[in-house]
Amino acid sequence: MATLRGNRLVALDRETRDVLSIIEDKGRIRDVWLEGDVLYYITNNTDGRGNPGADDDQLYRVTIR
């Protein structure tokens, strides 16, 4: 689950209801997609304000196991 305000990506354990932080410090995470062992997520940090930096508004790909 992406948390815009918290700037992190978390996993929820349905049985224990534990919340595990997976990704932090990448800015606002807008969307998440899980396909097999690959997790994709998109950040959006500019939002029309200021000048975009090289690390703003990125698509990330992470292999998980």
Backbone as CSV, one residue per row, in Angstrom:
resi,resn,N_x,N_y,N_z,CA_x,CA_y,CA_z,C_x,C_y,C_z
1,MET,0.851,-1.156,0.000,0.000,0.000,0.000,0.903,1.228,0.000
2,ALA,0.582,2.185,-0.842,1.318,3.439,-0.895,0.698,4.435,0.077
3,THR,1.554,5.181,0.746,1.070,6.204,1.662,1.594,7.555,1.189
4,LEU,0.740,8.365,0.592,1.164,9.666,0.085,1.722,10.547,1.197
5,ARG,0.973,10.701,2.238,1.381,11.596,3.318,2.609,11.051,4.053
6,GLY,2.675,9.750,4.245,3.786,9.150,4.980,5.034,8.931,4.151
7,ASN,4.935,9.133,2.828,6.084,8.969,1.933,6.742,7.602,2.069
8,ARG,5.931,6.578,2.091,6.501,5.236,2.183,5.569,4.206,1.556
9,LEU,6.126,3.033,1.356,5.386,1.895,0.840,5.374,0.852,1.941
10,VAL,4.194,0.348,2.274,4.083,-0.615,3.369,3.394,-1.885,2.904
11,ALA,3.671,-2.972,3.609,2.983,-4.245,3.391,2.154,-4.525,4.631
12,LEU,0.968,-5.054,4.409,0.075,-5.389,5.514,-0.053,-6.898,5.616
13,ASP,0.164,-7.447,6.812,-0.045,-8.868,7.053,-1.503,-9.036,7.462
14,ARG,-2.275,-9.699,6.638,-3.708,-9.828,6.890,-4.024,-10.626,8.149
15,GLU,-3.174,-11.581,8.484,-3.438,-12.426,9.653,-3.079,-11.720,10.960
16,THR,-1.888,-11.135,11.024,-1.430,-10.514,12.270,-1.745,-9.023,12.337
17,ARG,-2.096,-8.449,11.193,-2.364,-7.006,11.071,-1.122,-6.159,11.304
18,ASP,0.047,-6.775,11.171,1.299,-6.035,11.277,1.503,-5.197,10.019
19,VAL,2.139,-4.043,10.192,2.464,-3.152,9.083,3.982,-3.110,8.960
20,LEU,4.498,-3.494,7.787,5.937,-3.535,7.544,6.290,-2.465,6.529
21,SER,7.175,-1.560,6.892,7.629,-0.521,5.969,8.628,-1.139,4.991
22,ILE,8.381,-0.966,3.685,9.227,-1.571,2.653,10.143,-0.534,2.000
23,ILE,9.575,0.594,1.601,10.319,1.658,0.926,10.065,2.961,1.673
24,GLU,11.126,3.739,1.917,10.996,5.056,2.541,11.922,6.037,1.843
25,ASP,11.691,7.304,2.050,12.574,8.383,1.585,12.666,8.507,0.068
26,LYS,11.617,8.139,-0.641,11.580,8.337,-2.094,10.564,9.408,-2.466
27,GLY,9.938,10.020,-1.483,8.908,11.014,-1.748,7.535,10.379,-1.784
28,ARG,6.588,11.091,-2.363,5.209,10.606,-2.414,5.084,9.464,-3.416
29,ILE,4.597,8.343,-2.968,4.406,7.179,-3.836,2.954,7.190,-4.292
30,ARG,2.755,7.290,-5.600,1.417,7.440,-6.167,0.729,6.132,-6.505
31,ASP,1.489,5.151,-6.975,0.859,3.909,-7.411,1.835,2.757,-7.244
32,VAL,1.275,1.563,-7.042,2.069,0.349,-6.831,1.474,-0.763,-7.677
33,TRP,2.339,-1.582,-8.267,1.889,-2.737,-9.046,2.813,-3.898,-8.737
34,LEU,2.239,-5.042,-8.408,3.005,-6.246,-8.133,2.707,-7.255,-9.226
35,GLU,3.760,-7.724,-9.885,3.628,-8.712,-10.959,4.661,-9.802,-10.724
36,GLY,4.214,-10.928,-10.197,5.142,-12.017,-9.877,6.090,-11.582,-8.771
37,ASP,7.388,-11.658,-9.055,8.413,-11.260,-8.086,8.893,-9.831,-8.302
38,VAL,8.176,-9.058,-9.092,8.602,-7.690,-9.395,7.566,-6.695,-8.886
39,LEU,8.051,-5.702,-8.156,7.217,-4.641,-7.627,7.570,-3.347,-8.365
40,TYR,6.570,-2.686,-8.911,6.757,-1.396,-9.572,6.062,-0.335,-8.729
41,TYR,6.678,0.853,-8.628,5.985,1.964,-7.986,6.427,3.281,-8.612
42,ILE,5.533,4.246,-8.544,5.749,5.553,-9.169,5.761,6.613,-8.082
43,THR,6.747,7.508,-8.145,6.779,8.644,-7.225,6.354,9.903,-7.964
44,ASN,5.812,10.842,-7.203,5.395,12.130,-7.752,5.727,13.191,-6.721
45,ASN,6.798,13.930,-6.965,7.270,14.897,-5.986,7.148,16.341,-6.441
46,THR,6.945,16.586,-7.726,6.915,17.974,-8.191,5.531,18.593,-8.063
47,ASP,4.498,17.897,-8.484,3.121,18.351,-8.316,2.899,19.767,-8.842
48,GLY,3.655,20.150,-9.887,3.474,21.467,-10.496,4.134,22.600,-9.749
49,ARG,4.844,22.294,-8.681,5.507,23.338,-7.901,7.003,23.271,-8.098
50,GLY,7.612,24.397,-8.328,9.063,24.461,-8.424,9.597,23.805,-9.677
51,ASN,10.889,23.607,-9.687,11.565,22.975,-10.820,11.857,21.520,-10.488
52,PRO,11.441,20.598,-11.367,11.682,19.175,-11.098,13.176,18.872,-11.024
53,GLY,13.530,17.988,-10.094,14.905,17.520,-9.990,15.057,16.185,-10.689
54,ALA,16.277,15.708,-10.784,16.558,14.442,-11.476,15.910,13.250,-10.782
55,ASP,15.662,13.348,-9.478,15.083,12.235,-8.723,13.571,12.336,-8.563
56,ASP,12.947,13.359,-9.128,11.499,13.535,-9.010,10.759,12.721,-10.058
57,ASP,9.547,12.300,-9.711,8.639,11.637,-10.643,9.299,10.470,-11.375
58,GLN,9.592,9.410,-10.616,10.306,8.257,-11.149,9.438,7.008,-11.125
59,LEU,9.737,6.082,-12.033,9.181,4.741,-12.021,10.284,3.814,-11.529
60,TYR,10.022,3.085,-10.446,11.000,2.179,-9.859,10.561,0.737,-10.088
61,ARG,11.556,-0.135,-10.220,11.317,-1.569,-10.379,12.176,-2.294,-9.349
62,VAL,11.546,-3.108,-8.500,12.259,-3.818,-7.431,11.905,-5.287,-7.503
63,THR,12.913,-6.149,-7.534,12.689,-7.588,-7.502,12.571,-8.005,-6.044
64,ILE,11.502,-8.733,-5.721,11.280,-9.186,-4.343,11.211,-10.701,-4.305
65,ARG,11.337,-11.254,-3.121,11.255,-12.707,-2.957,10.411,-13.049,-1.795
